[in-house]
Amino acid sequence: MNTEGTALPRPADMLVVKDNLHNFGKIPQGRPANTTFEIINSGVTPLKLDNVQASCGCTTPVWSRDPIEPGATAKIVVGYNAYAEGLLPRLLL
């Protein structure tokens, strides 16, 4: 709401991540693990993911470069290679 108490318009372009957190649990060292994040285009125009990055090189996101139509979903498959011990990285959209 703005200062006059009226609702602000909703942005026309919006991507929503269905579940934005995943716990891999215990992964044996040296074994890769994968998970999939679902993204929904809740806007009114097609949107395209040009860049998805992880916070370290042990995590590799894979996604389609095709536009996501309004109301449609897309997936980002995230692979984590547990080569070294440590904390899990973050994925940046």
C-alpha positions in Angstrom: 0.0 0.0 0.0 1.1 3.5 -0.5 0.8 6.4 1.9 -2.8 7.2 0.9 -3.8 3.6 1.9 -4.6 2.4 -1.6 -3.1 -0.8 -3.1 -0.1 -0.4 -5.4 -0.4 -2.1 -8.8 1.2 -5.6 -9.1 4.3 -5.7 -11.2 3.5 -7.0 -14.7 6.6 -9.3 -14.8 7.1 -11.7 -12.0 8.8 -15.1 -11.6 7.9 -17.2 -8.6 10.1 -20.0 -7.3 7.7 -22.7 -6.1 10.1 -24.1 -3.4 13.2 -22.0 -3.0 15.0 -24.2 -0.5 16.3 -27.8 -0.7 18.1 -29.8 1.9 20.2 -32.6 0.3 20.8 -34.1 3.7 23.9 -36.2 4.1 25.6 -36.8 0.8 28.6 -39.2 0.6 31.7 -37.3 -0.3 32.6 -37.5 -4.0 29.0 -38.3 -5.1 26.9 -35.9 -7.1 23.3 -35.1 -6.1 20.6 -33.3 -8.1 17.4 -31.4 -7.3 14.9 -29.4 -9.4 13.5 -26.0 -8.7 10.2 -25.1 -10.4 9.7 -21.5 -11.6 6.3 -20.0 -12.5 5.8 -16.9 -14.7 3.0 -15.2 -12.8 3.3 -12.1 -15.0 1.6 -11.1 -18.2 4.6 -11.2 -20.6 7.0 -14.0 -21.5 10.2 -13.9 -19.4 13.6 -15.4 -20.0 16.3 -16.6 -17.6 19.5 -15.3 -19.0 21.8 -16.0 -16.0 21.5 -18.4 -13.1 24.6 -18.6 -10.8 25.6 -20.7 -7.8 27.8 -19.3 -5.0 30.6 -21.8 -5.8 31.8 -24.1 -8.5 30.6 -27.3 -6.8 27.0 -26.4 -7.8 25.9 -26.3 -11.5 22.5 -25.0 -12.5 21.0 -26.1 -15.9 18.0 -24.3 -17.3 16.3 -23.6 -20.6 17.1 -20.4 -22.4 13.6 -20.4 -24.0 11.1 -17.7 -22.8 8.7 -18.8 -20.1 5.2 -17.9 -21.2 2.7 -16.2 -18.8 1.2 -18.9 -16.5 3.8 -21.5 -17.6 6.4 -23.2 -15.5 10.1 -23.9 -16.1 12.7 -25.9 -14.2 16.2 -25.3 -13.0 18.1 -28.6 -12.4 20.8 -28.0 -9.8 23.7 -30.5 -9.5 25.9 -30.5 -6.4 29.2 -32.4 -6.5 30.2 -33.3 -2.9 33.8 -33.6 -3.8 35.0 -31.6 -0.8 33.6 -31.3 2.7 31.8 -28.1 3.6 28.6 -26.1 3.6 26.2 -26.2 0.7 26.3 -23.1 -1.6 23.4 -20.8 -2.5 21.8 -20.5 -6.0 21.3 -17.0 -7.3 18.6 -16.2 -9.8 
